[in-house]
Structures are given as C-alpha cells and as structure tokens.
Amino acid sequence: MTSMGEVFCPITGEPLQPGQSVSRGAVNKFHTYIKTLPSLMNDVAYAVAAARGDGGGAQACMPKAPINLALLDEAAEMTDAINTWAAEWLTHLSGEAPRIFIAGDWTFISRIFACQEGKFSRWDDAPACIDEIIYVLDRLEYLISKPSPTEKIMIRCSACQLFYSVPTVKLASRCPSCGTQVDTSEGRDRCLEALYDVPVSLGEAVLACRLYGVFLKIETVRSWVKRGYLAASAETSTGKGLFTPRSVVEVFSERNC
C-alpha cells in the first residue's frame, strides 16, 4: 500500500480497484494456466503410472533425476491442493459446500475456475488460490518434462574452476581448459554453489531458484520486494536492484516455514 492509500495486486503488482483482492491481469494469467489443466493432468497420470511400472513405455516419461521419486511423493499432494481449491471456490459461489463435486474431473474444474471472473477477482482467497495453483502446475510440468538430448547445463571444473556447458545426458566430460575429467553431477553442484550468491536481476534470480528446487512466480517475488520482505543485495550503476538466489530462497523459506 502506498502513502496515497493505493493497493496493489499481490500477484501482478498492478493497482487494485475497490473491492478487488487480485487484478484483472492476475485473473487472466490464472485462466491461461487453468486451461492447460486437463491435458497436463492426463500427462501427470501417465507419468505416475510409468514411474510405478504400472504401464507406459520405458521412454514415455524420462524425467530429470531424481524426478521419479519426487513425482511419486508430490503428485498426490499437489492434485489434492487443486481439488481443495476447486471445492473452496464452489463453496464461495453457492454459499454452501458443493453437493456434487467429482475430485479429479479436471475438465469440470477448469471450467468452474473460468466462470464468474468478476466474483473471482473479489474473492478474499483468490491471491492464495492463484499463487498455489500456478505453483502446482509449474511444478508438475517440471516433474514430468523430458530432458532434450540437446539441452545443456552449466558445470564447474574441480581443478581450474572453469564454468562450461555440457549436454544434460552426458555423465562426465573433460574440462576444455585443463583437461580434468569432471563428473557432471558434481560439476553442477559446484556451479550451483557458486551461483547461489551472485547478484543478478530479479527475473534471473527467480529463474535460478528453480535450480535449487524452489519454484516461484516473478509476480510473487515482486510483491515481496514491494512489501519490504526482500531487499536488493546490490545495485547496477543505474540504481536497478540486483538479487541473489540465496536471498530469494531465504524469504521463500521464512514465508513457508
């Protein structure tokens, strides 16, 4: 809230109209995500079955290690969160607990979230609902994603400390500078450790947090900055704030402990 009494959307940072809990832009962004729900959840169900060995080809879901275990641990909890929010929204609309609600009917759930846009933007629980469901969908998309054979990651040499990129499917490589054999997993860990305290732009810091298992929306982190929860670690010559992935992860941990 500014000194003039203006209130901002916690999702997008846009000014709110009287009575709104989230902006129109936040609702539109949410609807863009929720449209993908039926197809994404079909993919999740297939991936879970493949991870358990219940069906599907061996190449159907080749997630990033150790994603199989993460998928099995998290998928049920995340789908429960979507079902819970759908029931909460129906309860808000009708004023009572829904008499007919089929948990896991993702087409139905995507449709009920798409209706009553005006009421949704004025729902007190809309900020929490949007933030959690977007997080869940992003996380599930990551868990079931297939690594591309051409995808590369940054690693760091243990001997000369050089940063260089290698294909994600390569288990080891020779450092192009000193020739040391570098294990990809260990080199990635060294790279992540070094990058953890490097000041970068807010958007880059949010993207870097995904490397450490923390999935956040840029709008959420911007709201932390506006509210004073997250301070810049450094500034550019023009005065633009720079943030370390560590600082973002620490605020995330404090607000979710």
PyRosetta script that sets phi, psi and omega in degrees:
from pyrosetta import init, pose_from_sequence

init()
pose = pose_from_sequence("MTSMGEVFCPITGEPLQPGQSVSRGAVNKFHTYIKTLPSLMNDVAYAVAAARGDGGGAQACMPKAPINLALLDEAAEMTDAINTWAAEWLTHLSGEAPRIFIAGDWTFISRIFACQEGKFSRWDDAPACIDEIIYVLDRLEYLISKPSPTEKIMIRCSACQLFYSVPTVKLASRCPSCGTQVDTSEGRDRCLEALYDVPVSLGEAVLACRLYGVFLKIETVRSWVKRGYLAASAETSTGKGLFTPRSVVEVFSERNC")
pose.set_psi(1, 133.3)
pose.set_omega(1, 179.9)
pose.set_phi(2, -86.9)
pose.set_psi(2, 176.2)
pose.set_omega(2, 179.2)
pose.set_phi(3, -66.8)
pose.set_psi(3, -20.5)
pose.set_omega(3, 178.3)
pose.set_phi(4, -87.8)
pose.set_psi(4, 2.2)
pose.set_omega(4, 178.0)
pose.set_phi(5, 87.0)
pose.set_psi(5, 8.1)
pose.set_omega(5, -180.0)
pose.set_phi(6, -75.1)
pose.set_psi(6, 135.5)
pose.set_omega(6, -178.8)
pose.set_phi(7, -109.7)
pose.set_psi(7, 139.5)
pose.set_omega(7, -176.5)
pose.set_phi(8, -113.0)
pose.set_psi(8, 149.5)
pose.set_omega(8, 177.5)
pose.set_phi(9, -65.1)
pose.set_psi(9, 130.1)
pose.set_omega(9, 179.4)
pose.set_phi(10, -71.1)
pose.set_psi(10, -12.9)
pose.set_omega(10, -179.8)
pose.set_phi(11, -93.7)
pose.set_psi(11, -48.4)
pose.set_omega(11, -174.7)
pose.set_phi(12, -108.2)
pose.set_psi(12, -16.4)
pose.set_omega(12, -176.4)
pose.set_phi(13, 81.3)
pose.set_psi(13, 3.6)
pose.set_omega(13, 179.4)
pose.set_phi(14, -77.0)
pose.set_psi(14, 152.0)
pose.set_omega(14, 176.0)
pose.set_phi(15, -62.2)
pose.set_psi(15, 140.0)
pose.set_omega(15, 179.1)
pose.set_phi(16, -94.9)
pose.set_psi(16, 145.6)
pose.set_omega(16, 172.1)
pose.set_phi(17, -81.4)
pose.set_psi(17, 158.1)
pose.set_omega(17, 178.8)
pose.set_phi(18, -53.4)
pose.set_psi(18, 130.1)
pose.set_omega(18, 178.4)
pose.set_phi(19, 91.4)
pose.set_psi(19, -14.1)
pose.set_omega(19, -179.4)
pose.set_phi(20, -81.7)
pose.set_psi(20, 144.3)
pose.set_omega(20, 170.8)
pose.set_phi(21, -103.7)
pose.set_psi(21, -23.0)
pose.set_omega(21, 174.1)
pose.set_phi(22, -139.1)
pose.set_psi(22, 157.8)
pose.set_omega(22, -178.3)
pose.set_phi(23, -80.7)
pose.set_psi(23, 166.9)
pose.set_omega(23, 174.9)
pose.set_phi(24, -61.1)
pose.set_psi(24, -38.0)
pose.set_omega(24, 178.5)
pose.set_phi(25, -61.5)
pose.set_psi(25, -38.2)
pose.set_omega(25, 178.7)
pose.set_phi(26, -65.9)
pose.set_psi(26, -40.7)
pose.set_omega(26, 179.2)
pose.set_phi(27, -65.0)
pose.set_psi(27, -42.3)
pose.set_omega(27, 178.8)
pose.set_phi(28, -62.5)
pose.set_psi(28, -42.1)
pose.set_omega(28, 178.1)
pose.set_phi(29, -62.5)
pose.set_psi(29, -42.5)
pose.set_omega(29, 178.7)
pose.set_phi(30, -61.2)
pose.set_psi(30, -43.7)
pose.set_omega(30, -179.8)
pose.set_phi(31, -63.7)
pose.set_psi(31, -36.1)
pose.set_omega(31, 177.6)
pose.set_phi(32, -61.2)
pose.set_psi(32, -41.2)
pose.set_omega(32, 178.2)
pose.set_phi(33, -68.9)
pose.set_psi(33, -46.1)
pose.set_omega(33, -170.7)
pose.set_phi(34, -68.6)
pose.set_psi(34, -23.3)
pose.set_omega(34, 176.7)
pose.set_phi(35, -63.2)
pose.set_psi(35, -27.5)
pose.set_omega(35, -178.5)
pose.set_phi(36, -84.2)
pose.set_psi(36, -5.1)
pose.set_omega(36, -172.5)
pose.set_phi(37, -56.6)
pose.set_psi(37, -50.8)
pose.set_omega(37, -177.0)
pose.set_phi(38, -58.7)
pose.set_psi(38, -48.0)
pose.set_omega(38, -177.6)
pose.set_phi(39, -68.8)
pose.set_psi(39, -38.9)
pose.set_omega(39, 179.6)
pose.set_phi(40, -63.6)
pose.set_psi(40, -43.5)
pose.set_omega(40, -177.6)
pose.set_phi(41, -69.7)
pose.set_psi(41, -28.9)
pose.set_omega(41, 172.1)
pose.set_phi(42, -63.9)
pose.set_psi(42, -41.6)
pose.set_omega(42, 177.7)
pose.set_phi(43, -65.0)
pose.set_psi(43, -39.1)
pose.set_omega(43, 179.2)
pose.set_phi(44, -63.5)
pose.set_psi(44, -45.4)
pose.set_omega(44, -179.9)
pose.set_phi(45, -59.9)
pose.set_psi(45, -40.5)
pose.set_omega(45, 179.6)
pose.set_phi(46, -67.4)
pose.set_psi(46, -40.9)
pose.set_omega(46, -179.3)
pose.set_phi(47, -66.0)
pose.set_psi(47, -40.8)
pose.set_omega(47, 178.5)
pose.set_phi(48, -63.0)
pose.set_psi(48, -42.7)
pose.set_omega(48, 178.8)
pose.set_phi(49, -62.0)
pose.set_psi(49, -41.4)
pose.set_omega(49, 179.3)
pose.set_phi(50, -66.2)
pose.set_psi(50, -39.3)
pose.set_omega(50, -179.8)
pose.set_phi(51, -65.8)
pose.set_psi(51, -32.3)
pose.set_omega(51, 179.8)
pose.set_phi(52, -85.3)
pose.set_psi(52, -11.2)
pose.set_omega(52, -176.8)
pose.set_phi(53, 81.5)
pose.set_psi(53, 22.3)
pose.set_omega(53, -178.1)
pose.set_phi(54, -88.4)
pose.set_psi(54, -4.2)
pose.set_omega(54, -179.1)
pose.set_phi(55, 155.7)
pose.set_psi(55, 175.3)
pose.set_omega(55, -179.0)
pose.set_phi(56, 86.6)
pose.set_psi(56, 153.3)
pose.set_omega(56, -179.2)
pose.set_phi(57, -73.9)
pose.set_psi(57, 161.3)
pose.set_omega(57, -178.9)
pose.set_phi(58, -63.3)
pose.set_psi(58, -28.5)
pose.set_omega(58, -178.7)
pose.set_phi(59, -94.5)
pose.set_psi(59, 2.3)
pose.set_omega(59, -175.5)
pose.set_phi(60, -64.5)
pose.set_psi(60, -39.4)
pose.set_omega(60, 179.1)
pose.set_phi(61, -137.5)
pose.set_psi(61, 106.9)
pose.set_omega(61, 180.0)
pose.set_phi(62, -117.3)
pose.set_psi(62, 75.3)
pose.set_omega(62, -174.7)
pose.set_phi(63, -73.3)
pose.set_psi(63, 168.2)
pose.set_omega(63, -179.4)
pose.set_phi(64, -75.1)
pose.set_psi(64, 124.3)
pose.set_omega(64, -177.7)
pose.set_phi(65, -58.5)
pose.set_psi(65, 140.8)
pose.set_omega(65, -2.3)
pose.set_phi(66, -98.1)
pose.set_psi(66, 56.9)
pose.set_omega(66, -171.0)
pose.set_phi(67, -66.5)
pose.set_psi(67, -30.5)
pose.set_omega(67, 179.6)
pose.set_phi(68, -53.3)
pose.set_psi(68, -49.1)
pose.set_omega(68, -179.9)
pose.set_phi(69, -65.9)
pose.set_psi(69, -42.2)
pose.set_omega(69, 179.2)
pose.set_phi(70, -61.8)
pose.set_psi(70, -39.8)
pose.set_omega(70, -179.6)
pose.set_phi(71, -61.6)
pose.set_psi(71, -47.4)
pose.set_omega(71, -179.3)
pose.set_phi(72, -63.4)
pose.set_psi(72, -38.0)
pose.set_omega(72, -177.9)
pose.set_phi(73, -72.6)
pose.set_psi(73, -35.3)
pose.set_omega(73, -169.8)
pose.set_phi(74, -101.1)
pose.set_psi(74, -27.4)
pose.set_omega(74, -171.9)
pose.set_phi(75, -57.6)
pose.set_psi(75, -46.3)
pose.set_omega(75, -178.5)
pose.set_phi(76, -63.8)
pose.set_psi(76, -43.5)
pose.set_omega(76, -179.7)
pose.set_phi(77, -63.5)
pose.set_psi(77, -39.9)
pose.set_omega(77, -178.1)
pose.set_phi(78, -71.9)
pose.set_psi(78, -39.0)
pose.set_omega(78, 177.2)
pose.set_phi(79, -67.7)
pose.set_psi(79, -33.9)
pose.set_omega(79, 175.1)
pose.set_phi(80, -61.4)
pose.set_psi(80, -38.4)
pose.set_omega(80, -179.8)
pose.set_phi(81, -63.3)
pose.set_psi(81, -41.5)
pose.set_omega(81, 179.0)
pose.set_phi(82, -65.7)
pose.set_psi(82, -44.9)
pose.set_omega(82, 178.7)
pose.set_phi(83, -60.5)
pose.set_psi(83, -41.5)
pose.set_omega(83, -179.2)
pose.set_phi(84, -63.2)
pose.set_psi(84, -44.8)
pose.set_omega(84, 179.8)
pose.set_phi(85, -66.8)
pose.set_psi(85, -35.7)
pose.set_omega(85, 177.1)
pose.set_phi(86, -62.7)
pose.set_psi(86, -43.2)
pose.set_omega(86, 178.2)
pose.set_phi(87, -65.1)
pose.set_psi(87, -38.6)
pose.set_omega(87, 177.9)
pose.set_phi(88, -63.3)
pose.set_psi(88, -40.7)
pose.set_omega(88, 179.9)
pose.set_phi(89, -67.4)
pose.set_psi(89, -42.3)
pose.set_omega(89, 176.9)
pose.set_phi(90, -62.8)
pose.set_psi(90, -39.6)
pose.set_omega(90, 178.2)
pose.set_phi(91, -63.2)
pose.set_psi(91, -40.9)
pose.set_omega(91, 178.4)
pose.set_phi(92, -63.6)
pose.set_psi(92, -41.2)
pose.set_omega(92, -178.2)
pose.set_phi(93, -66.5)
pose.set_psi(93, -41.8)
pose.set_omega(93, -173.7)
pose.set_phi(94, -95.9)
pose.set_psi(94, -17.7)
pose.set_omega(94, -177.9)
pose.set_phi(95, 84.4)
pose.set_psi(95, 2.5)
pose.set_omega(95, 177.5)
pose.set_phi(96, -151.3)
pose.set_psi(96, 163.3)
pose.set_omega(96, 179.4)
pose.set_phi(97, -60.2)
pose.set_psi(97, 136.2)
pose.set_omega(97, -177.6)
pose.set_phi(98, -62.0)
pose.set_psi(98, 133.8)
pose.set_omega(98, 179.1)
pose.set_phi(99, -79.7)
pose.set_psi(99, -31.0)
pose.set_omega(99, 179.1)
pose.set_phi(100, -123.8)
pose.set_psi(100, 112.6)
pose.set_omega(100, 178.2)
pose.set_phi(101, -152.2)
pose.set_psi(101, 121.5)
pose.set_omega(101, -178.7)
pose.set_phi(102, -105.9)
pose.set_psi(102, 103.3)
pose.set_omega(102, 178.8)
pose.set_phi(103, -61.6)
pose.set_psi(103, 135.0)
pose.set_omega(103, 179.5)
pose.set_phi(104, 90.4)
pose.set_psi(104, -0.4)
pose.set_omega(104, 173.8)
pose.set_phi(105, -85.7)
pose.set_psi(105, 86.5)
pose.set_omega(105, -168.7)
pose.set_phi(106, -69.2)
pose.set_psi(106, -30.7)
pose.set_omega(106, 176.1)
pose.set_phi(107, -65.3)
pose.set_psi(107, -45.3)
pose.set_omega(107, 178.0)
pose.set_phi(108, -61.8)
pose.set_psi(108, -43.9)
pose.set_omega(108, -178.2)
pose.set_phi(109, -65.1)
pose.set_psi(109, -40.8)
pose.set_omega(109, 178.8)
pose.set_phi(110, -63.5)
pose.set_psi(110, -33.7)
pose.set_omega(110, -179.3)
pose.set_phi(111, -73.2)
pose.set_psi(111, -38.9)
pose.set_omega(111, -178.0)
pose.set_phi(112, -71.2)
pose.set_psi(112, -29.0)
pose.set_omega(112, 176.8)
pose.set_phi(113, -74.3)
pose.set_psi(113, -23.8)
pose.set_omega(113, -178.1)
pose.set_phi(114, -82.6)
pose.set_psi(114, -11.6)
pose.set_omega(114, -177.3)
pose.set_phi(115, -93.1)
pose.set_psi(115, 162.9)
pose.set_omega(115, 175.3)
pose.set_phi(116, 54.5)
pose.set_psi(116, 54.4)
pose.set_omega(116, -176.2)
pose.set_phi(117, -58.3)
pose.set_psi(117, -41.3)
pose.set_omega(117, -179.8)
pose.set_phi(118, -62.3)
pose.set_psi(118, -43.5)
pose.set_omega(118, 179.3)
pose.set_phi(119, -66.9)
pose.set_psi(119, -36.6)
pose.set_omega(119, -178.7)
pose.set_phi(120, -63.9)
pose.set_psi(120, -41.1)
pose.set_omega(120, -178.4)
pose.set_phi(121, -68.0)
pose.set_psi(121, -17.4)
pose.set_omega(121, 179.1)
pose.set_phi(122, -103.9)
pose.set_psi(122, 1.7)
pose.set_omega(122, 179.8)
pose.set_phi(123, -74.3)
pose.set_psi(123, 129.0)
pose.set_omega(123, -177.4)
pose.set_phi(124, -60.7)
pose.set_psi(124, -32.2)
pose.set_omega(124, -177.5)
pose.set_phi(125, -89.4)
pose.set_psi(125, 1.9)
pose.set_omega(125, -177.2)
pose.set_phi(126, -59.3)
pose.set_psi(126, -42.9)
pose.set_omega(126, 179.8)
pose.set_phi(127, -58.4)
pose.set_psi(127, -45.5)
pose.set_omega(127, -179.5)
pose.set_phi(128, -67.1)
pose.set_psi(128, -40.0)
pose.set_omega(128, -179.9)
pose.set_phi(129, -62.4)
pose.set_psi(129, -49.7)
pose.set_omega(129, -178.9)
pose.set_phi(130, -61.8)
pose.set_psi(130, -47.1)
pose.set_omega(130, -176.2)
pose.set_phi(131, -61.6)
pose.set_psi(131, -43.7)
pose.set_omega(131, -177.3)
pose.set_phi(132, -72.0)
pose.set_psi(132, -42.6)
pose.set_omega(132, -176.9)
pose.set_phi(133, -68.7)
pose.set_psi(133, -39.4)
pose.set_omega(133, 176.9)
pose.set_phi(134, -63.4)
pose.set_psi(134, -41.8)
pose.set_omega(134, 176.6)
pose.set_phi(135, -59.7)
pose.set_psi(135, -46.6)
pose.set_omega(135, -178.4)
pose.set_phi(136, -60.4)
pose.set_psi(136, -46.1)
pose.set_omega(136, -178.0)
pose.set_phi(137, -66.8)
pose.set_psi(137, -40.0)
pose.set_omega(137, 176.2)
pose.set_phi(138, -61.9)
pose.set_psi(138, -43.4)
pose.set_omega(138, -177.2)
pose.set_phi(139, -66.5)
pose.set_psi(139, -44.3)
pose.set_omega(139, 179.3)
pose.set_phi(140, -64.2)
pose.set_psi(140, -39.8)
pose.set_omega(140, 177.7)
pose.set_phi(141, -59.9)
pose.set_psi(141, -41.2)
pose.set_omega(141, 178.9)
pose.set_phi(142, -66.8)
pose.set_psi(142, -42.0)
pose.set_omega(142, -175.5)
pose.set_phi(143, -63.9)
pose.set_psi(143, -33.3)
pose.set_omega(143, -176.4)
pose.set_phi(144, -100.1)
pose.set_psi(144, 0.8)
pose.set_omega(144, -175.9)
pose.set_phi(145, -69.9)
pose.set_psi(145, 144.3)
pose.set_omega(145, 178.1)
pose.set_phi(146, -92.1)
pose.set_psi(146, 130.7)
pose.set_omega(146, 175.7)
pose.set_phi(147, -69.9)
pose.set_psi(147, 132.5)
pose.set_omega(147, 178.4)
pose.set_phi(148, -75.1)
pose.set_psi(148, 142.6)
pose.set_omega(148, 177.8)
pose.set_phi(149, -60.3)
pose.set_psi(149, -24.0)
pose.set_omega(149, -178.6)
pose.set_phi(150, -95.8)
pose.set_psi(150, -3.8)
pose.set_omega(150, -179.1)
pose.set_phi(151, -68.8)
pose.set_psi(151, 138.6)
pose.set_omega(151, -179.0)
pose.set_phi(152, -121.2)
pose.set_psi(152, 155.3)
pose.set_omega(152, 175.1)
pose.set_phi(153, -130.1)
pose.set_psi(153, 157.2)
pose.set_omega(153, 177.4)
pose.set_phi(154, -86.2)
pose.set_psi(154, 137.1)
pose.set_omega(154, 174.0)
pose.set_phi(155, -132.9)
pose.set_psi(155, 171.1)
pose.set_omega(155, -178.6)
pose.set_phi(156, -130.2)
pose.set_psi(156, 133.2)
pose.set_omega(156, -180.0)
pose.set_phi(157, -68.3)
pose.set_psi(157, 139.1)
pose.set_omega(157, -179.5)
pose.set_phi(158, -76.4)
pose.set_psi(158, -22.5)
pose.set_omega(158, -175.9)
pose.set_phi(159, -91.1)
pose.set_psi(159, -58.2)
pose.set_omega(159, -175.4)
pose.set_phi(160, -100.6)
pose.set_psi(160, -3.4)
pose.set_omega(160, 177.2)
pose.set_phi(161, 68.0)
pose.set_psi(161, 18.4)
pose.set_omega(161, 178.0)
pose.set_phi(162, -70.4)
pose.set_psi(162, 138.5)
pose.set_omega(162, 171.6)
pose.set_phi(163, -91.9)
pose.set_psi(163, 131.6)
pose.set_omega(163, 174.9)
pose.set_phi(164, -153.7)
pose.set_psi(164, 164.9)
pose.set_omega(164, -175.9)
pose.set_phi(165, -105.1)
pose.set_psi(165, 147.8)
pose.set_omega(165, 176.8)
pose.set_phi(166, -140.2)
pose.set_psi(166, 156.2)
pose.set_omega(166, 175.0)
pose.set_phi(167, -61.5)
pose.set_psi(167, 142.3)
pose.set_omega(167, -178.2)
pose.set_phi(168, -62.3)
pose.set_psi(168, -25.4)
pose.set_omega(168, -177.0)
pose.set_phi(169, -83.2)
pose.set_psi(169, -6.5)
pose.set_omega(169, -177.5)
pose.set_phi(170, -87.3)
pose.set_psi(170, 125.2)
pose.set_omega(170, -176.5)
pose.set_phi(171, -77.9)
pose.set_psi(171, -29.5)
pose.set_omega(171, -179.1)
pose.set_phi(172, -154.4)
pose.set_psi(172, 160.8)
pose.set_omega(172, -179.5)
pose.set_phi(173, -155.1)
pose.set_psi(173, 166.0)
pose.set_omega(173, 175.9)
pose.set_phi(174, -98.0)
pose.set_psi(174, 133.0)
pose.set_omega(174, 178.6)
pose.set_phi(175, -60.2)
pose.set_psi(175, 128.3)
pose.set_omega(175, -178.5)
pose.set_phi(176, -68.7)
pose.set_psi(176, -12.3)
pose.set_omega(176, -179.3)
pose.set_phi(177, -94.3)
pose.set_psi(177, -51.8)
pose.set_omega(177, -174.3)
pose.set_phi(178, -113.9)
pose.set_psi(178, -8.1)
pose.set_omega(178, 176.3)
pose.set_phi(179, 83.7)
pose.set_psi(179, 4.1)
pose.set_omega(179, 179.1)
pose.set_phi(180, -66.4)
pose.set_psi(180, 138.2)
pose.set_omega(180, 175.4)
pose.set_phi(181, -72.8)
pose.set_psi(181, 123.6)
pose.set_omega(181, -174.9)
pose.set_phi(182, -118.9)
pose.set_psi(182, 121.1)
pose.set_omega(182, 173.8)
pose.set_phi(183, -68.9)
pose.set_psi(183, 129.3)
pose.set_omega(183, -174.4)
pose.set_phi(184, -61.5)
pose.set_psi(184, -45.1)
pose.set_omega(184, -178.6)
pose.set_phi(185, -63.4)
pose.set_psi(185, -44.9)
pose.set_omega(185, 179.8)
pose.set_phi(186, -67.9)
pose.set_psi(186, -38.2)
pose.set_omega(186, 178.5)
pose.set_phi(187, -65.2)
pose.set_psi(187, -35.8)
pose.set_omega(187, 177.9)
pose.set_phi(188, -66.6)
pose.set_psi(188, -41.6)
pose.set_omega(188, 178.7)
pose.set_phi(189, -60.9)
pose.set_psi(189, -41.2)
pose.set_omega(189, 178.3)
pose.set_phi(190, -64.5)
pose.set_psi(190, -38.2)
pose.set_omega(190, 179.2)
pose.set_phi(191, -65.2)
pose.set_psi(191, -45.6)
pose.set_omega(191, -179.3)
pose.set_phi(192, -63.2)
pose.set_psi(192, -40.1)
pose.set_omega(192, 179.3)
pose.set_phi(193, -62.4)
pose.set_psi(193, -40.8)
pose.set_omega(193, -179.0)
pose.set_phi(194, -70.4)
pose.set_psi(194, -37.1)
pose.set_omega(194, -176.9)
pose.set_phi(195, -77.2)
pose.set_psi(195, -16.4)
pose.set_omega(195, -173.0)
pose.set_phi(196, -58.4)
pose.set_psi(196, -32.0)
pose.set_omega(196, -175.6)
pose.set_phi(197, -114.3)
pose.set_psi(197, 20.8)
pose.set_omega(197, 177.8)
pose.set_phi(198, -89.6)
pose.set_psi(198, 121.6)
pose.set_omega(198, 178.6)
pose.set_phi(199, -70.1)
pose.set_psi(199, 126.6)
pose.set_omega(199, 179.1)
pose.set_phi(200, -137.3)
pose.set_psi(200, 177.3)
pose.set_omega(200, 177.5)
pose.set_phi(201, -64.0)
pose.set_psi(201, 160.8)
pose.set_omega(201, -177.4)
pose.set_phi(202, -59.5)
pose.set_psi(202, -43.5)
pose.set_omega(202, 179.0)
pose.set_phi(203, -61.9)
pose.set_psi(203, -41.2)
pose.set_omega(203, 178.5)
pose.set_phi(204, -67.6)
pose.set_psi(204, -36.0)
pose.set_omega(204, 178.4)
pose.set_phi(205, -64.8)
pose.set_psi(205, -40.9)
pose.set_omega(205, 179.5)
pose.set_phi(206, -64.7)
pose.set_psi(206, -42.5)
pose.set_omega(206, 177.7)
pose.set_phi(207, -64.9)
pose.set_psi(207, -40.6)
pose.set_omega(207, -179.8)
pose.set_phi(208, -63.8)
pose.set_psi(208, -31.2)
pose.set_omega(208, -179.7)
pose.set_phi(209, -60.4)
pose.set_psi(209, -26.8)
pose.set_omega(209, 179.1)
pose.set_phi(210, -65.4)
pose.set_psi(210, -27.5)
pose.set_omega(210, 176.9)
pose.set_phi(211, -66.1)
pose.set_psi(211, -23.0)
pose.set_omega(211, -178.6)
pose.set_phi(212, -103.3)
pose.set_psi(212, 13.8)
pose.set_omega(212, 176.0)
pose.set_phi(213, 82.5)
pose.set_psi(213, 12.9)
pose.set_omega(213, 179.3)
pose.set_phi(214, -111.3)
pose.set_psi(214, 114.7)
pose.set_omega(214, -176.9)
pose.set_phi(215, -105.0)
pose.set_psi(215, 118.2)
pose.set_omega(215, -177.2)
pose.set_phi(216, -136.0)
pose.set_psi(216, 154.5)
pose.set_omega(216, 172.3)
pose.set_phi(217, -91.3)
pose.set_psi(217, 142.4)
pose.set_omega(217, -179.3)
pose.set_phi(218, -58.7)
pose.set_psi(218, -34.3)
pose.set_omega(218, -179.6)
pose.set_phi(219, -63.9)
pose.set_psi(219, -38.5)
pose.set_omega(219, 178.9)
pose.set_phi(220, -63.3)
pose.set_psi(220, -45.2)
pose.set_omega(220, -177.7)
pose.set_phi(221, -69.9)
pose.set_psi(221, -35.2)
pose.set_omega(221, 175.5)
pose.set_phi(222, -60.9)
pose.set_psi(222, -38.1)
pose.set_omega(222, 179.0)
pose.set_phi(223, -66.2)
pose.set_psi(223, -32.5)
pose.set_omega(223, 175.9)
pose.set_phi(224, -63.7)
pose.set_psi(224, -39.2)
pose.set_omega(224, 179.1)
pose.set_phi(225, -66.0)
pose.set_psi(225, -45.8)
pose.set_omega(225, -179.4)
pose.set_phi(226, -61.4)
pose.set_psi(226, -35.6)
pose.set_omega(226, -177.2)
pose.set_phi(227, -87.7)
pose.set_psi(227, -2.3)
pose.set_omega(227, 177.0)
pose.set_phi(228, 85.7)
pose.set_psi(228, 8.7)
pose.set_omega(228, 178.6)
pose.set_phi(229, -74.8)
pose.set_psi(229, -31.7)
pose.set_omega(229, -175.9)
pose.set_phi(230, -123.7)
pose.set_psi(230, 122.6)
pose.set_omega(230, 179.7)
pose.set_phi(231, -106.8)
pose.set_psi(231, 150.4)
pose.set_omega(231, 177.9)
pose.set_phi(232, -65.6)
pose.set_psi(232, 142.9)
pose.set_omega(232, 178.0)
pose.set_phi(233, -88.2)
pose.set_psi(233, -21.3)
pose.set_omega(233, 179.3)
pose.set_phi(234, -162.3)
pose.set_psi(234, 177.3)
pose.set_omega(234, 178.9)
pose.set_phi(235, -136.3)
pose.set_psi(235, 153.1)
pose.set_omega(235, 173.1)
pose.set_phi(236, -78.4)
pose.set_psi(236, 175.9)
pose.set_omega(236, 178.9)
pose.set_phi(237, -64.3)
pose.set_psi(237, -19.9)
pose.set_omega(237, 179.4)
pose.set_phi(238, -96.3)
pose.set_psi(238, 2.7)
pose.set_omega(238, 177.0)
pose.set_phi(239, 91.1)
pose.set_psi(239, 6.8)
pose.set_omega(239, 178.3)
pose.set_phi(240, -76.6)
pose.set_psi(240, 133.6)
pose.set_omega(240, -177.5)
pose.set_phi(241, -68.3)
pose.set_psi(241, 141.5)
pose.set_omega(241, 174.8)
pose.set_phi(242, -119.5)
pose.set_psi(242, 145.0)
pose.set_omega(242, -173.3)
pose.set_phi(243, -132.1)
pose.set_psi(243, 142.5)
pose.set_omega(243, 176.0)
pose.set_phi(244, -90.5)
pose.set_psi(244, 148.5)
pose.set_omega(244, 173.6)
pose.set_phi(245, -55.1)
pose.set_psi(245, -35.9)
pose.set_omega(245, 179.3)
pose.set_phi(246, -58.3)
pose.set_psi(246, -44.8)
pose.set_omega(246, -177.1)
pose.set_phi(247, -64.0)
pose.set_psi(247, -37.7)
pose.set_omega(247, 178.8)
pose.set_phi(248, -68.4)
pose.set_psi(248, -44.6)
pose.set_omega(248, 179.2)
pose.set_phi(249, -61.8)
pose.set_psi(249, -39.2)
pose.set_omega(249, -179.4)
pose.set_phi(250, -65.5)
pose.set_psi(250, -40.9)
pose.set_omega(250, 177.0)
pose.set_phi(251, -65.7)
pose.set_psi(251, -41.3)
pose.set_omega(251, 177.5)
pose.set_phi(252, -57.8)
pose.set_psi(252, -45.0)
pose.set_omega(252, -179.0)
pose.set_phi(253, -64.7)
pose.set_psi(253, -40.8)
pose.set_omega(253, 179.1)
pose.set_phi(254, -64.4)
pose.set_psi(254, -37.5)
pose.set_omega(254, -176.5)
pose.set_phi(255, -85.7)
pose.set_psi(255, -6.6)
pose.set_omega(255, -179.9)
pose.set_phi(256, -124.6)
pose.set_psi(256, 15.8)
pose.set_omega(256, -179.1)
pose.set_phi(257, -82.9)
pose.dump_pdb("model.pdb")
